[in-house]
Amino acid sequence: MQLKHYTHLFTENKIKWRPLAAIIFNDMRKRKNNFTLTEYLFCTILLIIIFIISTCLGSVNIPFSEIGDVILSLLNIKDEASITYYSILVHVRIPRIICVALEGAALSLCGAGMQGLLRNPLADGSTLGVSAGASLGAILAIAFGFNFSFFIGDTTMIMAMIGAYLSLMLILSIAYKLDYSLATNTIILVGVIFSMFASSIMSLLITFANDKVNNIIFWTMGSLSGADYMDALALLIATTICGAVILKHADELNAFAIGEENARNIGVDIRKTKLMILVFVSILIGVCVSIAGTIGFVGLVIPHITRMVFGPNHKRVLPASLFFGASFLMLTDLISRTLFSPRELPLGVITSLIGSVVFVYIFYKSREVK
């Protein structure tokens, strides 16, 4: 948030800090703070165009007319046997692209929420150690062949969610012991240390995984090559529930922009807000990691791009991050499928290559502005 507009208030002796924080926060709420219908339409059309392009292109290029025929067959208007690429579209490509879009939307929303909560441009699930915890849980399930038959759902997903949640609880517990106020810097520091610890444990597990090493290594690089409609349903449910909670706290995230102490002064329950966002972010990241493996830089870079386009207000940043994240990951997935076709590159590798370059550029441009 830009505070230059309010600097003259600091020179007024009659205005105390608490009224000042309230003035700034209320002014933010009066500004253009909603994602407009025009912006929703634009982002939706862009998303549909990218979805269609991603569906048509791949190791096998499919004519656009085939997509219309598939839609007609799903409506029982046309016989599916007459559609040449029906199996490729319906059983392979469409479920994969839906999962890619939902994965990108979820990861970018988590990143935007974490950056707003912690007021740190480097904050996302991986910074806090949540992604590392989810990966550790999933690798444990793969390496040791865990099978929780009494649970409904995939064991790897369950273990990833458990790993994400337990790692978050551990990180918050340690941070609480070190700093009762749960300061942002303390949480990030503990998260980075935990990520290193979890990475070492994962390397140790890979060493003794024997015949499952290739599967684990490819999974840790991030891939949605085997995604199906059940994965899409799990991502849709998780993104809807967890995303609704994060979006609901947009005003609180705006309050965090003027500092935790100031947010407390205007009535925000700091600890409750932190815990709510952190818990639901960990659940969403756990589901994402269990389905696609580790996909980096989406939650780190996309929120920065979104803020450059739509400004710092989280009532605009959060929904925009959903659209931009989905569009970005669909385009990245398209590159991974077509760049060295028919060989497919791991999705996480492409996002890291693109994301690292984009992030350096954004950081360089922001330094230029200062």
LINJO-V19286 format. One line per field, one symbol per residue. phi: phi as a letter, one per 30 degrees, with the letter a starting at -180 (. if undefined). psi: psi as a letter, one per 40 degrees, with the letter a starting at -180 (. if undefined). burial: b if it has 9 or more other ideal C-beta (glycine too) atoms within 8 Angstrom, else e. Layout:
phi->???
psi->???
burial->???
This chain:
phi->.dcddcddddddddcdddddddddddddddddbcddddddddddddddddddddddcldbdcedddddddddddcicbddddcdceddddcbdddddddddddddddddddddddddchbdcdaedddiddddddddddddddcidbcddcckdddddddddddddddddddddddddbedhdeddddddddddeddddddddddddcdhdcdddddddddiabdcdbddddddddddddddddddddcddddddddcjddddddcjddddddedddddddddddeddddccidcciddcdeeddddddciddddcdddddedddddddddddddddcdbeddcdddddddddddddddddddddddddd
psi->hheddeddddehdehiddddddddddddddiheihiddddddddddddddddddddiadhhhidddddddddddefdihddehdfdddddecdddddddddddddddddddddddddefheehadddeeddddddddddddddefihgdeihihddddddddddddddddddddddddhdefiddddddddddddddddddddddddeebeeddddddddehifdeiaddddddddddddddddddddfddddddddeiddddddeehgddddddddddddddddddddddeahhiededdddddddddeaeheeddddddddddddddddddddddedfhehhihddddddddddddddddddddddd.
burial->eeeeebeebeeeeeeeeeebbbbbbebbbeeebebeeebbeebbebbeebbbbbbbbbeeebeeebbebbebbeeeeeebeebebbebbbebbbbbbbbbbbbbbbbbbbbbbbbbbbbbeebbbbbbbbbbbbbbbbbbbbbeeeeeeeeeeebbbbbbbbbbbbbbebbbebbbeeeeebbbebbbebbbbbbeebbebbeebbeebeebbeebbbbbbbbbeebeeebbebbbebbebbbebbbebbbbbbbbbbbbebbbbbebebeebbbbbbbbbbbbbbbbbbbbbbbbbbbbbbbbbbbeebeebbbbbbbbbbbbbbbbbbbbbbbbbbeebeebbbbbbbbbebbbebbeebeeeeeeee
